[in-house]
Amino acid sequence: MKVEHAVIMAAGLSSRFAPLSYEKPKALIEVRGEILIERQIEQLLEVGVPSIVVVTGYKSEMFAYLADKYPVRLILNETYDSRNNHGSLYAARDYLSESYICSADNYFTVNPFESEVSSAYYSVVYAHGETDEWCVETDENNVITGVTIGGRDSWVMMGHVYFDRTFAKHFLPFLLDVHDREDTHHLFWENIYLDHLDVLQMKARRYSEGEIFEFDSLDDLRTFDPSYLDDSRSPILRHVAATLSCRERDIHNIAPIKNGGEFVQGFQFLVKGERYAYHYDNSSIERLSGVLTS
């Protein structure tokens, strides 16, 4: 079937990517000379996807320029700070059929998109050794039959997804039900999918190592783009380095400090074996003791 839409989810807080995500949405961070979400939009346009929807939320005003630069539609997810990513699919519920579902912070070294897709799938990559990602089990037809969180030497869910017409038709009623309930704020859309594997059939589409990347933290990004070792593009980290008389590369093991829920007060980090905390409200740096926690 012809691909009709692409939904790019860019609404989240990405708190683990502190402090860069405090200063701007993670999707707007530059990686190897390109803005993450711009690279993804251009890859979708390259294969002729006719309708691209960007779902925003956190700092949504910073995405406004995309509608001038590209033929994309911006949709606001008003529950970005109270619901998990199923809220973004609810906001884009009119565009889920024959549609790519993408995370704005994925980086594809090779364009994975096509103008025609035969069936619903979730992209997977192979994880060697221990992993805390979502590990898939498949049957002889490569249909996903089960998922466990965490495992070893397994194919894991990472990257884009495709909803064909049948999958979207069956998924939408479950999504609508979940979004209207008070006990489901924490759910990923994938949780909805996994609760109904008997109805929602999706294949695993396997990609080679080095084709799909996601960056959960600044340390992850530095491994992929070493220019971030000494230039984080972050005024906050420049301030920390100047205050502690260290290089930016010496600031690592960054983890957000949360005041219950998702509200982020600052971040903890290590410098030369010492643990510190940075507080957003007053730009203060506090020396701590003990082991880094998140």
C-alpha positions as CSV (number, residue, x, y, z in Angstrom):
1,M,0.0,0.0,0.0
2,K,1.0,3.6,-0.6
3,V,2.3,5.4,2.5
4,E,-0.2,8.2,3.2
5,H,1.2,9.9,6.4
6,A,4.1,10.1,8.8
7,V,3.5,11.1,12.4
8,I,6.7,12.4,14.2
9,M,6.3,12.5,18.0
10,A,8.2,15.5,19.3
11,A,6.2,16.4,22.4
12,G,8.1,14.9,25.3
13,L,10.3,16.4,28.0
14,S,13.3,14.1,27.4
15,S,14.4,14.7,31.0
16,R,17.2,12.2,30.8
17,F,18.9,14.4,28.3
18,A,19.5,17.1,30.9
19,P,20.5,19.9,30.7
20,L,20.3,20.2,26.9
21,S,16.6,19.3,26.9
22,Y,16.0,21.9,29.6
23,E,17.2,24.6,27.1
24,K,15.5,23.2,24.0
25,P,13.5,20.2,22.8
26,K,15.7,17.2,22.2
27,A,14.4,17.0,18.6
28,L,16.0,20.3,17.8
29,I,19.5,19.3,18.9
30,E,22.1,19.3,16.2
31,V,23.8,16.0,15.5
32,R,26.7,15.8,13.1
33,G,25.8,19.1,11.6
34,E,22.1,18.5,11.2
35,I,19.0,19.1,13.3
36,L,17.6,15.8,14.4
37,I,14.0,16.4,13.3
38,E,15.0,18.2,10.1
39,R,17.0,15.2,9.0
40,Q,14.1,12.9,9.6
41,I,11.6,15.2,7.8
42,E,14.0,15.4,4.8
43,Q,14.3,11.6,4.7
44,L,10.5,11.3,4.6
45,L,10.2,13.9,1.9
46,E,12.9,12.1,-0.1
47,V,10.7,9.1,-0.6
48,G,7.6,11.1,-1.3
49,V,5.6,10.7,1.9
50,P,2.7,13.1,1.1
51,S,1.6,14.1,4.6
52,I,3.9,14.7,7.5
53,V,2.5,15.6,11.0
54,V,4.8,16.8,13.8
55,V,3.2,16.4,17.3
56,T,4.6,19.0,19.6
57,G,4.1,19.8,23.3
58,Y,7.1,20.8,25.4
59,K,8.4,24.2,24.2
60,S,6.1,23.9,21.2
61,E,6.8,27.4,20.0
62,M,10.3,26.4,19.1
63,F,9.0,24.1,16.4
64,A,6.9,26.8,14.7
65,Y,9.6,27.5,12.0
66,L,9.3,24.0,10.7
67,A,5.9,24.9,9.1
68,D,7.6,27.6,7.1
69,K,10.6,25.6,6.1
70,Y,8.9,22.3,5.2
71,P,5.4,21.1,4.1
72,V,4.5,19.7,7.5
73,R,1.5,20.1,9.8
74,L,2.1,20.9,13.5
75,I,-0.3,19.5,16.0
76,L,-0.2,20.3,19.7
77,N,-0.4,17.5,22.3
78,E,-1.9,19.3,25.2
79,T,-1.3,16.4,27.6
80,Y,2.5,16.1,26.9
81,D,3.3,16.7,30.5
82,S,0.6,14.5,32.1
83,R,0.4,11.5,29.7
84,N,3.0,9.3,28.1
85,N,3.5,9.1,24.4
86,H,0.0,7.6,23.7
87,G,-1.2,11.2,24.2
88,S,0.7,12.2,21.0
89,L,-0.9,9.4,19.0
90,Y,-4.3,10.5,20.3
91,A,-3.5,14.1,19.2
92,A,-2.7,12.7,15.7
93,R,-5.4,10.0,15.7
94,D,-6.7,11.2,12.3
95,Y,-3.4,10.3,10.6
96,L,-2.6,6.8,11.9
97,S,-3.7,4.8,8.9
98,E,-1.0,3.8,6.4
99,S,1.4,5.9,8.4
100,Y,4.9,5.9,9.7
101,I,5.1,6.5,13.5
102,C,8.4,8.1,14.3
103,S,10.2,9.5,17.3
104,A,11.8,12.8,16.6
105,D,15.0,12.0,18.4
106,N,16.0,9.0,16.2
107,Y,18.9,9.3,13.9
108,F,19.0,7.1,10.8
109,T,22.4,6.8,9.1
110,V,20.6,5.3,6.0
111,N,17.1,6.4,5.0
112,P,14.8,3.6,6.2
113,F,11.6,5.0,4.7
114,E,9.8,3.8,1.5
115,S,6.9,5.1,-0.5
116,E,5.1,1.7,-0.3
117,V,4.9,-0.7,2.6
118,S,3.2,-4.2,2.6
119,S,2.2,-4.6,6.3
120,A,2.5,-3.2,9.8
121,Y,5.9,-3.4,11.4
122,Y,8.1,-2.3,14.3
123,S,11.8,-1.8,13.5
124,V,14.2,-3.8,15.6
125,V,18.0,-3.9,16.0
126,Y,20.1,-6.6,17.6
127,A,21.5,-5.9,21.1
128,H,24.6,-7.8,22.1
129,G,24.9,-8.7,25.8
130,E,22.7,-7.3,28.5
131,T,20.1,-4.7,27.6
132,D,17.2,-2.9,29.3
133,E,15.4,-2.3,26.0
134,W,12.2,-4.0,24.9
135,C,13.1,-7.4,23.6
136,V,10.9,-9.1,21.0
137,E,9.9,-12.7,20.4
138,T,8.6,-13.6,16.9
139,D,6.9,-16.6,15.2
140,E,7.9,-18.4,12.0
141,N,6.3,-15.6,10.0
142,N,8.3,-12.8,11.8
143,V,5.1,-11.6,13.6
144,I,5.8,-10.3,17.1
145,T,4.3,-12.7,19.6
146,G,5.7,-11.3,22.9
147,V,7.9,-8.6,24.4
148,T,10.0,-8.5,27.6
149,I,11.6,-5.4,29.1
150,G,15.2,-6.3,29.4
151,G,17.1,-9.3,28.3
152,R,20.3,-10.5,26.7
153,D,21.5,-11.0,23.1
154,S,18.1,-10.1,21.6
155,W,16.4,-8.1,18.9
156,V,15.0,-5.0,20.5
157,M,12.4,-2.4,19.5
158,M,14.1,0.7,18.3
159,G,13.2,3.3,15.7
160,H,10.2,3.9,13.5
161,V,7.0,1.9,13.2
162,Y,4.4,1.4,10.4
163,F,0.7,1.3,11.0
164,D,-1.1,-0.2,8.0
165,R,-4.9,0.3,7.5
166,T,-5.9,-2.9,9.4
167,F,-3.6,-2.2,12.4
168,A,-4.8,1.4,12.7
169,K,-8.4,0.4,12.5
170,H,-8.1,-2.1,15.4
171,F,-5.7,0.1,17.4
172,L,-7.8,3.3,17.4
173,P,-10.6,2.0,19.7
174,F,-8.1,0.8,22.3
175,L,-6.3,4.2,22.1
176,L,-9.5,6.1,22.6
177,D,-10.4,4.0,25.6
178,V,-7.0,4.4,27.3
179,H,-6.9,8.1,26.7
180,D,-10.2,8.7,28.5
181,R,-9.2,6.9,31.7
182,E,-7.6,8.3,34.8
183,D,-5.4,5.2,35.5
184,T,-3.5,5.2,32.2
185,H,-1.4,8.3,32.3
186,H,1.9,6.4,32.4
187,L,1.3,4.1,29.4
188,F,3.3,4.1,26.2
189,W,1.3,3.4,23.1
190,E,3.4,0.3,22.9
191,N,1.8,-0.9,26.2
192,I,-1.6,-0.7,24.5
193,Y,-0.3,-2.7,21.6
194,L,1.2,-5.4,23.8
195,D,-2.1,-5.7,25.7
196,H,-3.8,-6.7,22.5
197,L,-1.3,-8.8,20.6
198,D,-4.0,-11.2,19.6
199,V,-5.7,-8.5,17.6
200,L,-2.9,-6.1,16.7
201,Q,-0.5,-8.0,14.5
202,M,2.8,-6.4,13.6
203,K,6.0,-7.9,12.2
204,A,9.5,-7.2,13.3
205,R,11.5,-5.4,10.6
206,R,15.2,-6.1,11.2
207,Y,17.9,-3.5,10.7
208,S,21.6,-3.8,10.7
209,E,23.9,-2.5,13.4
210,G,24.7,1.1,12.9
211,E,21.6,2.1,10.9
212,I,19.3,3.3,13.8
213,F,20.5,5.4,16.8
214,E,18.7,7.0,19.7
215,F,20.4,9.1,22.4
216,D,19.1,8.8,25.9
217,S,21.7,11.0,27.4
218,L,24.4,13.5,26.6
219,D,27.0,10.7,27.2
220,D,25.2,8.7,24.5
221,L,25.4,11.6,22.1
222,R,29.1,12.2,22.8
223,T,29.9,8.7,21.8
224,F,28.1,9.2,18.4
225,D,29.2,12.9,17.8
226,P,32.5,13.5,19.6
227,S,32.2,17.3,18.9
228,Y,29.9,17.4,22.0
229,L,32.8,16.4,24.3
230,D,34.2,19.9,24.5
231,D,31.3,21.9,23.1
232,S,27.9,20.8,24.5
233,R,26.2,23.8,22.9
234,S,24.8,24.3,26.4
235,P,25.2,27.6,28.3
236,I,24.5,25.7,31.5
237,L,27.3,23.3,31.0
238,R,29.7,26.1,30.0
239,H,28.8,27.8,33.3
240,V,29.4,24.6,35.2
241,A,32.8,24.0,33.5
242,A,33.9,27.6,34.2
243,T,32.8,27.4,37.9
244,L,34.5,24.1,38.6
245,S,37.6,24.9,36.4
246,C,37.1,21.8,34.3
247,R,36.6,20.9,30.7
248,E,33.1,20.1,29.5
249,R,34.1,16.5,28.7
250,D,34.9,16.2,32.5
251,I,31.1,16.6,33.2
252,H,29.5,13.3,32.8
253,N,27.0,10.7,34.2
254,I,24.3,13.4,34.1
255,A,20.9,12.4,35.6
256,P,17.8,14.6,36.2
257,I,16.7,15.6,39.7
258,K,12.9,15.3,39.9
259,N,10.5,16.6,42.4
260,G,7.9,13.9,42.1
261,G,6.3,13.1,38.7
262,E,8.1,14.5,35.8
263,F,8.9,18.0,37.2
264,V,12.7,18.4,36.8
265,Q,14.4,20.7,39.3
266,G,18.0,20.2,38.0
267,F,20.5,17.5,37.4
268,Q,23.3,15.6,39.2
269,F,26.6,14.9,37.6
270,L,30.2,13.7,38.2
271,V,33.4,15.8,37.7
272,K,36.7,14.1,38.5
273,G,35.1,11.6,40.9
274,E,33.1,14.2,42.8
275,R,29.3,14.4,42.7
276,Y,27.5,17.7,42.2
277,A,24.0,19.0,41.7
278,Y,22.9,21.9,39.5
279,H,19.6,23.7,40.4
280,Y,17.7,25.3,37.6
281,D,15.8,27.8,39.7
282,N,18.8,29.7,41.0
283,S,21.6,28.4,38.7
284,S,23.5,27.1,41.8
285,I,26.0,24.3,41.9
286,E,26.0,22.1,45.0
287,R,28.7,19.6,46.0
288,L,27.2,16.3,47.1
289,S,28.4,13.1,48.6
290,G,27.8,9.4,47.9
291,V,27.0,7.7,44.6
292,L,25.3,9.3,41.6
293,T,21.5,8.6,41.7
294,S,18.7,9.4,39.3
